[in-house]
Amino acid sequence: MTRSQASSTAPAEKVDFFAYEAPTLSQSNQSIINSIDIDYAKAKIPAELSRSERQQVVENIKHLLKQHNAVLVAHYYVDPYIQDLALETGGCVGDSLEMARFGKEHDADTLVVAGVRFMGESAKILSMEKTVLMADLEAECSLDLGCPIDEFSAFCDQHPDRTVVVYANTSAEVKARADWVVTSSVGLEIVSHLHEQGEKIIWGPDRHLGKYIQKETGADMLLWQGSCIVHNEFKAKELEQLKAQYPDAVVLVHPESPDSVVELADVVGSTSKLLNATKEMDAKTFIVGTDLGILHEMQKHSPDKLFLAAPTAGESATCKSCAFCPWMAMNGLKGIEQCLENGSGEIHLNPELAEAALKPLQRMLDFAAKQKRRVAASGDIVKDRELYKHVGPA
């Protein structure tokens, strides 16, 4: 399934405590609501390599990275072996925009992006002069697929008085249609800033993150009804049961999760914020409500702590937590090797489109940089933890 073959948006969910208007879907997209082919993505997850095969592929990738003056940037949610290889070879592991910014600042000619398609596009937008490769261009994102540019643009056109704010998990076309691009670590501050300026907002595509930000800021927001297939599946009832088993555990939740789950959290925030919480807090047990890929990095930094995956399934299900993105799992070492050998999986963007998408993206980066300059640390780590609570990496 490619980008042109599928798009989806969740059924309308009216929220009664703030202004809301569901987008009107075209007949073509209405007919495929909830039909994103997850099984297709699962079928493309690479077979596990033997230890000797893995070592051979890793060594070849190291050689190819040097040969092509390339750097590997990986998301927290991909295969742990890929994360470790990125760090070992001078690349980075991070959030989508951390990956893109790292690639822009690095002197490599080629960026190999281990993540999903919109991450490759973001890297290309910031580094048009560089070659950007991916292991599999069909590694998509349900938020991106669920926000097709034609329908989202039409929805925006119906409300010309509103400022359009979109999550980074969107296509280059949707970014180009927006006034602001945000991430989960800076979205709250940007929306709060816009609200203070008296602006009304269209938010897309994640309805859970939008609802969380609206509740925190009181902003007037119209929400596109998308969701992440991973975070949307966390269950409050099962989380309460797990909390009862581990009463001393700290609950970490990404705000792409349903509000009933967010309400049970001790820490709510971006992937980077949740990771930092595990490093800084004294707790010995954490229940983690985001993609299981982050557990690798958490465990590396805190080997003496216990990390439990937040539950996603009902009581009768055999899988109590299936919190992983099948598109992220499509990234494999062999795919990275092949794209470096063959130049396959290259991201191409029209220069005019990239220039238009860069404007709202750069606006966010400039805002985040300005916010960080305003924050004056006291040197007291306890006090500064609250000070930096929402000032994370863009």
C-alpha positions as CSV (number, residue, x, y, z in Angstrom):
1,M,0.0,0.0,0.0
2,T,1.4,3.4,-1.0
3,R,0.5,6.9,0.0
4,S,-1.8,7.2,-3.0
5,Q,-3.6,4.0,-2.3
6,A,-4.9,4.7,1.2
7,S,-5.9,7.4,3.6
8,S,-8.0,7.3,6.7
9,T,-9.5,9.4,9.4
10,A,-11.2,8.2,12.6
11,P,-15.0,8.5,13.1
12,A,-16.0,11.9,14.3
13,E,-15.8,12.3,18.0
14,K,-17.6,15.4,19.3
15,V,-16.0,17.0,22.2
16,D,-18.5,19.0,24.3
17,F,-16.2,21.5,26.1
18,F,-14.8,23.4,23.2
19,A,-15.6,24.6,19.7
20,Y,-15.4,21.6,17.3
21,E,-16.5,20.9,13.8
22,A,-15.7,17.6,12.1
23,P,-14.4,17.8,8.5
24,T,-16.6,16.7,5.8
25,L,-15.1,13.7,4.0
26,S,-15.3,13.0,0.3
27,Q,-17.1,9.8,-0.8
28,S,-13.9,8.2,-1.9
29,N,-12.2,8.7,1.5
30,Q,-15.4,8.0,3.5
31,S,-15.5,4.5,1.9
32,I,-12.1,3.6,3.2
33,I,-12.3,4.9,6.8
34,N,-10.6,2.5,9.1
35,S,-9.2,0.5,6.2
36,I,-5.5,1.3,6.4
37,D,-3.8,-2.0,5.7
38,I,-1.8,-2.6,8.8
39,D,-1.3,-6.3,7.8
40,Y,0.5,-5.1,4.7
41,A,3.0,-3.2,6.8
42,K,3.4,-6.2,9.2
43,A,4.0,-8.5,6.2
44,K,6.9,-6.2,5.1
45,I,8.7,-6.4,8.5
46,P,12.2,-7.8,7.7
47,A,13.1,-11.3,8.8
48,E,15.4,-11.5,11.8
49,L,19.0,-11.9,10.9
50,S,21.3,-14.5,12.5
51,R,24.1,-13.1,14.6
52,S,26.7,-13.7,12.0
53,E,24.5,-12.2,9.2
54,R,23.8,-9.2,11.3
55,Q,27.5,-8.6,12.1
56,Q,28.4,-8.9,8.4
57,V,25.6,-6.4,7.3
58,V,26.6,-4.0,10.1
59,E,30.2,-4.0,9.0
60,N,29.2,-3.4,5.4
61,I,26.9,-0.5,6.4
62,K,29.8,1.1,8.3
63,H,32.0,0.8,5.1
64,L,29.2,2.2,2.9
65,L,28.5,5.2,5.2
66,K,32.2,6.2,5.0
67,Q,32.3,5.5,1.2
68,H,29.3,7.8,0.5
69,N,30.0,10.4,3.2
70,A,26.7,9.4,4.7
71,V,25.2,9.5,8.2
72,L,22.5,7.4,9.7
73,V,19.8,9.1,11.7
74,A,17.3,6.9,13.5
75,H,14.0,7.3,15.4
76,Y,13.6,5.9,18.9
77,Y,11.0,3.5,17.6
78,V,13.1,1.5,15.1
79,D,15.0,-1.7,15.7
80,P,17.4,-1.4,18.6
81,Y,20.3,-2.7,16.4
82,I,19.7,0.3,14.0
83,Q,19.6,2.7,16.9
84,D,22.9,1.4,18.3
85,L,24.5,1.5,14.8
86,A,23.4,5.1,14.3
87,L,25.1,6.1,17.5
88,E,28.2,4.0,16.9
89,T,28.8,5.5,13.5
90,G,28.4,9.2,14.6
91,G,24.7,9.6,13.7
92,C,21.9,10.2,16.0
93,V,18.8,8.7,17.6
94,G,16.0,11.0,18.4
95,D,12.5,12.5,17.6
96,S,11.6,13.2,14.0
97,L,12.8,16.9,14.1
98,E,15.9,16.1,16.1
99,M,16.8,13.7,13.3
100,A,16.1,16.3,10.6
101,R,18.0,19.1,12.4
102,F,21.0,16.7,13.1
103,G,21.1,15.9,9.4
104,K,21.0,19.6,8.4
105,E,23.9,20.4,10.7
106,H,26.0,17.4,9.8
107,D,28.6,17.7,7.0
108,A,27.5,14.4,5.4
109,D,26.4,14.5,1.7
110,T,23.9,11.7,2.3
111,L,21.3,11.2,5.1
112,V,20.0,7.7,5.7
113,V,16.7,8.1,7.6
114,A,15.6,5.1,9.7
115,G,11.9,6.0,10.4
116,V,8.8,6.6,8.4
117,R,8.3,8.5,5.2
118,F,7.3,11.9,6.7
119,M,10.6,11.9,8.6
120,G,12.5,11.4,5.4
121,E,10.6,14.3,3.9
122,S,11.3,16.5,6.9
123,A,15.0,15.8,6.6
124,K,14.9,16.6,2.9
125,I,13.0,19.9,3.5
126,L,15.7,21.1,5.8
127,S,18.5,19.7,3.6
128,M,17.5,20.0,-0.1
129,E,21.1,20.0,-1.2
130,K,21.6,16.5,0.3
131,T,20.6,13.0,-0.8
132,V,18.1,11.5,1.6
133,L,17.6,7.7,1.5
134,M,15.3,5.4,3.4
135,A,15.2,1.6,3.7
136,D,11.6,1.4,2.5
137,L,9.6,4.3,1.1
138,E,6.4,2.5,2.0
139,A,7.1,2.9,5.7
140,E,4.2,5.2,6.4
141,C,2.4,6.8,9.3
142,S,-1.3,6.5,10.1
143,L,-1.5,10.2,11.0
144,D,0.0,11.2,7.7
145,L,-2.2,8.7,5.7
146,G,-5.2,9.9,7.6
147,C,-4.7,13.6,6.6
148,P,-4.8,13.7,2.8
149,I,-3.9,17.1,1.4
150,D,-7.0,17.6,-0.8
151,E,-9.5,17.1,2.1
152,F,-7.4,18.8,4.7
153,S,-6.9,21.8,2.4
154,A,-10.6,22.0,1.7
155,F,-11.4,21.9,5.4
156,C,-8.9,24.8,6.0
157,D,-10.5,26.7,3.1
158,Q,-13.9,26.5,4.9
159,H,-12.3,28.4,7.9
160,P,-10.1,31.1,6.4
161,D,-10.1,33.1,9.7
162,R,-8.2,30.4,11.5
163,T,-4.5,29.8,11.9
164,V,-3.5,26.3,10.6
165,V,-1.3,24.3,13.0
166,V,-0.2,20.9,11.9
167,Y,1.7,18.1,13.7
168,A,5.1,17.1,12.2
169,N,3.6,13.7,11.4
170,T,2.2,14.9,8.1
171,S,3.2,15.0,4.5
172,A,5.2,17.8,2.9
173,E,2.0,19.0,1.1
174,V,0.1,19.3,4.4
175,K,3.1,21.2,6.0
176,A,3.1,23.6,3.0
177,R,-0.6,24.3,3.6
178,A,0.0,25.2,7.3
179,D,1.0,28.3,9.1
180,W,2.8,26.4,11.8
181,V,4.4,23.0,12.1
182,V,4.8,21.7,15.6
183,T,5.9,18.7,17.5
184,S,4.6,17.2,20.8
185,S,7.4,18.9,22.7
186,V,6.7,22.5,21.6
187,G,3.1,22.3,20.4
188,L,1.7,23.3,23.8
189,E,3.8,26.5,23.9
190,I,3.0,27.5,20.3
191,V,-0.7,27.1,20.7
192,S,-0.6,28.9,24.0
193,H,1.3,31.8,22.3
194,L,-1.3,31.9,19.4
195,H,-4.2,31.8,21.9
196,E,-2.7,34.7,23.8
197,Q,-2.6,36.6,20.4
198,G,-6.3,36.0,20.1
199,E,-6.0,33.5,17.2
200,K,-8.4,30.7,16.5
201,I,-6.8,27.5,15.3
202,I,-7.3,24.5,13.0
203,W,-5.3,21.6,14.4
204,G,-4.3,18.5,12.5
205,P,-4.1,15.6,12.4
206,D,-4.0,13.9,15.8
207,R,-7.2,14.5,17.7
208,H,-5.9,13.2,21.0
209,L,-2.9,15.5,21.1
210,G,-5.1,18.4,19.9
211,K,-7.6,17.7,22.6
212,Y,-4.9,17.6,25.2
213,I,-3.4,20.9,24.1
214,Q,-6.8,22.6,23.9
215,K,-7.6,21.5,27.4
216,E,-4.3,22.8,28.7
217,T,-4.5,26.1,26.9
218,G,-8.2,26.9,26.5
219,A,-7.6,27.8,22.8
220,D,-10.4,27.7,20.3
221,M,-9.4,24.8,18.1
222,L,-11.1,22.8,15.3
223,L,-9.6,19.3,15.3
224,W,-8.9,17.0,12.4
225,Q,-9.9,13.5,13.4
226,G,-6.7,11.5,13.0
227,S,-5.0,9.2,15.4
228,C,-1.8,7.2,15.8
229,I,-2.5,3.4,15.5
230,V,-0.2,2.8,18.4
231,H,-1.1,5.4,21.0
232,N,-4.8,5.2,20.2
233,E,-4.9,1.6,21.5
234,F,-3.8,2.3,25.1
235,K,-6.5,1.3,27.5
236,A,-7.3,3.2,30.7
237,K,-9.0,0.2,32.5
238,E,-6.0,-2.1,31.9
239,L,-3.6,0.7,32.8
240,E,-5.4,1.1,36.2
241,Q,-5.0,-2.6,36.8
242,L,-1.3,-2.5,36.0
243,K,-0.9,0.5,38.3
244,A,-2.6,-1.5,41.1
245,Q,0.0,-4.2,40.6
246,Y,2.9,-1.7,40.7
247,P,1.7,1.1,43.1
248,D,5.1,2.8,43.2
249,A,5.5,2.9,39.4
250,V,5.6,6.3,37.6
251,V,3.3,6.3,34.6
252,L,4.7,8.0,31.4
253,V,2.2,8.7,28.6
254,H,2.6,10.3,25.2
255,P,-0.3,12.9,24.6
256,E,-1.2,11.1,21.3
257,S,-3.0,8.7,23.7
258,P,-6.7,8.9,24.6
259,D,-7.5,11.4,27.3
260,S,-8.7,8.6,29.7
261,V,-5.1,7.3,29.6
262,V,-3.5,10.7,29.8
263,E,-5.4,11.4,33.0
264,L,-3.7,8.5,34.7
265,A,-0.2,9.7,33.8
266,D,2.4,11.2,36.2
267,V,4.3,12.6,33.2
268,V,2.8,13.5,29.8
269,G,5.0,14.6,27.0
270,S,7.0,13.9,23.9
271,T,9.3,10.9,23.4
272,S,12.3,12.9,24.5
273,K,10.5,14.2,27.6
274,L,9.5,10.7,28.7
275,L,13.0,9.5,28.2
276,N,14.4,12.4,30.2
277,A,12.0,11.6,33.0
278,T,13.4,8.1,33.4
279,K,16.9,9.5,33.7
280,E,16.0,12.3,36.2
281,M,13.4,10.8,38.4
282,D,14.3,8.6,41.4
283,A,11.6,6.0,40.8
284,K,12.7,2.5,40.1
285,T,9.7,1.3,38.1
286,F,8.0,3.0,35.1
287,I,4.9,2.2,33.1
288,V,5.5,3.5,29.6
289,G,2.6,4.6,27.3
290,T,4.3,5.0,24.0
291,D,5.9,2.8,21.3
292,L,7.9,-0.1,22.7
293,G,10.9,1.0,20.7
294,I,11.8,3.6,23.3
295,L,12.3,1.0,26.0
296,H,15.7,0.2,24.5
297,E,17.0,3.7,25.0
298,M,15.4,3.9,28.5
299,Q,17.0,0.7,29.6
300,K,20.4,1.7,28.3
301,H,20.4,4.9,30.3
302,S,18.9,3.3,33.4
303,P,19.9,-0.4,33.5
304,D,18.9,-0.7,37.2
305,K,15.2,0.4,36.6
306,L,12.2,-1.6,35.5
307,F,10.2,-0.6,32.5
308,L,6.7,-2.0,31.8
309,A,4.8,-1.5,28.6
310,A,1.4,0.2,29.1
311,P,-1.4,-2.2,28.1
312,T,-3.2,-1.9,24.8
313,A,-5.5,-4.9,24.7
314,G,-8.7,-6.0,26.3
315,E,-8.8,-8.6,29.1
316,S,-9.6,-11.4,26.7
317,A,-6.8,-10.6,24.3
318,T,-3.7,-12.7,24.2
319,C,-1.5,-9.6,23.7
320,K,-1.6,-7.3,26.6
321,S,0.6,-4.8,24.9
322,C,1.1,-4.6,21.2
323,A,2.4,-1.1,21.3
324,F,4.7,-1.0,18.3
325,C,4.4,0.6,14.9
326,P,4.5,-1.9,12.0
327,W,5.8,0.8,9.6
328,M,8.7,1.7,11.9
329,A,9.4,-2.1,12.1
330,M,9.8,-2.1,8.3
331,N,13.2,-0.5,8.8
332,G,15.8,-3.3,8.7
333,L,19.6,-3.5,8.5
334,K,19.4,-5.1,5.1
335,G,17.2,-2.3,3.8
336,I,19.7,0.3,5.0
337,E,22.5,-1.7,3.4
338,Q,20.7,-1.9,0.1
339,C,19.7,1.8,-0.1
340,L,23.4,2.7,0.4
341,E,24.6,0.2,-2.2
342,N,21.9,1.0,-4.8
343,G,20.8,4.5,-4.0
344,S,17.3,3.2,-3.6
345,G,14.6,4.7,-1.4
346,E,15.6,8.3,-2.3
347,I,13.3,11.1,-1.1
348,H,12.5,13.5,-3.9
349,L,10.6,16.8,-3.3
350,N,9.6,19.5,-5.7
351,P,11.7,22.6,-4.8
352,E,8.7,24.9,-4.6
353,L,6.9,22.5,-2.4
354,A,9.9,22.1,-0.1
355,E,10.3,25.9,0.1
356,A,6.6,26.3,1.1
357,A,6.9,23.5,3.7
358,L,10.0,25.0,5.2
359,K,8.4,28.2,6.2
360,P,6.0,26.9,8.9
361,L,8.7,24.4,9.9
362,Q,11.3,27.1,10.3
363,R,8.8,29.2,12.2
364,M,8.6,26.5,14.8
365,L,12.3,26.1,15.0
366,D,12.8,29.8,15.5
367,F,10.1,29.9,18.2
368,A,11.7,26.9,20.1
369,A,15.1,28.6,19.9
370,K,13.7,31.8,21.3
371,Q,11.9,30.0,24.1
372,K,15.1,28.3,25.2
373,R,17.0,31.6,25.2
374,R,14.3,33.0,27.5
375,V,14.7,30.2,30.1
376,A,17.3,31.0,32.7
377,A,18.5,28.0,34.6
378,S,19.1,28.4,38.3
379,G,21.5,25.5,38.5
380,D,19.1,23.7,40.9
381,I,18.1,20.5,39.0
382,V,14.9,20.1,41.0
383,K,13.8,23.7,40.3
384,D,14.9,23.6,36.7
385,R,13.0,20.4,36.0
386,E,9.8,22.3,36.3
387,L,11.3,25.3,34.4
388,Y,12.1,23.1,31.4
389,K,8.9,21.0,31.6
390,H,7.6,22.0,28.2
391,V,10.8,23.3,26.6
392,G,12.0,20.2,24.8
393,P,13.7,19.6,21.5
394,A,11.5,20.7,18.6
